[in-house]
Amino acid sequence: MPDMMKELPEMKADLFRYWTAFLRASNREFVEFSDSCLIAAQIAARASRDNPLGLMESLEVMQHNQTMVLQGVASAQEKLTSFVFDQIEEASQAMMNSAFGSTNGGETLAGYVKREADVMESVANFTEQIEKIASEFGFQFNSADYKLFCETDTFKVYQVLPIKKGVKVDDSLKPVLMVPPYMLGVHILSFLPYEDKSISHAFANEGVPTYVRVVKDIMKTEAVQTTTPEGDCDQTREICQKLKDKHGQKATLNGTCQGGYISLMNVLSGTLTDVVDALITNVAPIDGTYSPAISGMPKMHHDFVTTTLENGNKVANGYLLSLGMRFVAIDREQPLVKVLDQASLHRATDRNPGKTPAALFRWLLKERVHLPLGIANMSSLTFQEPIAEDGTLPVQLYGKPLNIKDLAKLNVPWYQNYAIKDDLVTPPCATAANKFLEGTDVIESVAFYGGHVAILTSPYSKRSPVNGEFTDAMGKKCRGPVKFQLDISAGKKAA
């Protein structure tokens, strides 16, 4: 007990450090979240002035907001209760060690308080790590690791060069064109390349001629602002024709999330028949009505989420759209929950959570972009209307219907991967089209472990390496998408 009295001044100082660090971390998360909400509210207020919501729309929004608030409060209460009980348990043991001594050198109360203060200060200072990771996160197109291949009105196309020692581009292999989602940005496809956490470099480092399609700055490029699904398809054909001219063979489209759906549409239109002969989709929402998190959101006329630019063009506002995605995961995005989750992570890793969390936070916080209204409307429709009973998609290209069954007629092999713990693009959402291709050898569907971005941030997972063969999450013998690309280049089919 006398030892505890001696430790009191130090414990007081550490408790003060803990409390101020907790306030800093909490204030950061609450300010960031509330700022997004307030920006979205301003946009919505301007939109409602010109395009007011109807009575039923207003009631639906109010009900949805109430549900979100209740979910956020409930998740915060659950997380806080669990956190406090864990703290009390550890503090009680530390107090016993201080009062009666420990036979195995257990932590004293002063040591416990100091450790927790250090952990919370690490959480409060995590912003520094998020900023520091900028030089390693995503594509660094101004470096020698990339070459500008071509441009269209809407896109720039870069070749992703191998960064693995001793590997060179093998021009005898089929080229692959990476198609990122408009909304999530391109950098998720090159998460942390020098940490072996980049799906694009997973292809390039096997010698595959790898290219990535990058949407130009929508705020500076009028052609992007007015891009339509037809324009996307036309320019994709233009790019793939250039790839075919360079490499002497047709390309593989590799689309991620929304980019996967757009790639599927483009192939089904028949426009790419002469330049594309294979399709890879990563966690693509093939039938959005199977995603309750998104399809269950209030359905409002598109003008409510648009922003009019100085030149008069309208775009879908990125703040509203990204906030909507955060509301989908409100049980994890609630500010207090985020602080306590970070505290648990920093404690478990001895205040060294690594580069991956910093890169994830940077992606979630920085990758907010407006969408062309034509693309946004198309995407919205896919979450509101299901695939028809005959396999026809709810969207069209060039005024013509698109049918899943035509993939077999076009003889385009489709490697489709999805994540079993994905609460955004759920497994039923990703695989909804498969029933229309039963009895054909066109579809190759693979269940990956983890959540929505697992395959992008951990391509070399021991359980499911993208360049190897493995047993997938459904117990089926499978190959990764890089192995698929290498095999079709060599004329091989799945075993």
Helices and strands as residue ranges (DSSP letters): H 2-50, H 55-100, H 109-124, H 126-132, G 133-135, E 146-151, E 155-160, E 176-179, G 187-190, G 193-195, H 199-204, E 210-215, H 222-225, H 229-247, E 251-256, H 258-268, E 276-282, G 288-290, H 292-295, G 302-305, E 306-308, E 314-316, H 318-328, H 330-333, H 335-348, H 355-366, E 371-372, H 373-384, E 392-397, E 400-403, H 406-410, E 414-419, H 427-430, G 434-437, E 443-448, H 454-457, E 469-471, E 477-479, H 481-489
